[in-house]
Amino acid sequence: MTQRDETRLRALIPSAGAGEGQSLKSLVDGAKIVSSQEIPNNTVTMNSRVRLKDLESGHELEVDLLFPHNMNENNDALSILSSQGIALFGLSEGETVQWTDPNGSARRLKVLSVLWQPEAEGLFQF
């Protein structure tokens, strides 16, 4: 996790719901912190766009991992304050995540690629 993401995520913990707040705190507390220049380009950071594959259905989708204040009507966005966003953050290409959709369905998804990452573009203040 980048130093910048750590600072911004810690600031969100008090505004998160009880379950997500604890999950986010655990994520941040357990993370290895590196500079933005050191984060691998294939790692999901904040504001990344990621291609995922549902391992049950084979369906592929793209999502943006965003801060709550950057969320809009974009259905392709996940908030970092959602259990899905927390689960996705920090994964690398090839890794698998399991989460429960808001409708209660369990899904297993594989990170196929990090399509866009601010740090890979040299946007260290994004």
KAKA-V380947 format. One record per backbone hydrogen bond with DSSP energy under -0.5 kcal/mol. NH is the residue of the N-H (numbers start at 1). CO is the residue of the C=O. E is the energy in kcal/mol with one decimal. If there is no record, write none. Layout:
BEGIN
NH&CO&E + NH&CO&E
END
This chain:
BEGIN
3&34&-1.6 + 6&2&-2.5 + 7&3&-2.1 + 8&4&-2.3 + 9&5&-2.9 + 10&6&-2.5 + 11&7&-1.5 + 12&8&-0.8 + 12&9&-0.8 + 13&9&-1.0 + 13&10&-0.6 + 15&12&-1.2 + 16&12&-0.8 + 16&13&-1.3 + 21&17&-3.4 + 22&18&-1.9 + 23&19&-2.2 + 24&20&-3.1 + 25&21&-2.4 + 26&22&-2.5 + 27&23&-2.4 + 28&24&-2.6 + 29&25&-3.0 + 30&26&-1.8 + 31&27&-0.6 + 31&28&-0.9 + 33&31&-0.6 + 34&1&-2.6 + 38&35&-1.3 + 39&35&-0.8 + 39&36&-0.5 + 43&40&-1.5 + 44&91&-3.1 + 45&43&-0.6 + 47&65&-2.9 + 48&45&-1.6 + 49&116&-2.6 + 50&63&-3.1 + 51&113&-2.9 + 52&50&-0.5 + 52&61&-3.4 + 53&110&-2.0 + 54&59&-3.3 + 55&53&-0.6 + 55&108&-3.0 + 58&54&-2.5 + 61&52&-2.3 + 63&50&-2.4 + 64&76&-2.2 + 65&48&-2.3 + 66&64&-0.7 + 66&78&-3.0 + 70&67&-1.9 + 71&68&-1.3 + 75&73&-0.6 + 77&74&-1.3 + 78&64&-3.2 + 80&66&-2.2 + 82&79&-1.7 + 85&79&-0.5 + 86&82&-2.4 + 87&83&-2.0 + 88&84&-1.8 + 89&85&-2.1 + 90&44&-2.4 + 91&88&-1.9 + 93&42&-1.6 + 94&111&-3.6 + 95&92&-2.3 + 97&109&-3.2 + 99&107&-2.3 + 101&99&-0.5 + 101&105&-3.1 + 104&101&-2.4 + 107&99&-3.0 + 109&97&-3.1 + 109&107&-0.5 + 110&53&-2.4 + 111&95&-3.0 + 112&51&-2.3 + 112&110&-0.9 + 113&51&-1.5 + 115&49&-1.6 + 115&113&-0.9 + 116&49&-1.7 + 121&117&-1.2 + 121&118&-0.5 + 122&119&-1.4 + 123&118&-2.8 + 124&122&-1.3 + 126&123&-1.1
END
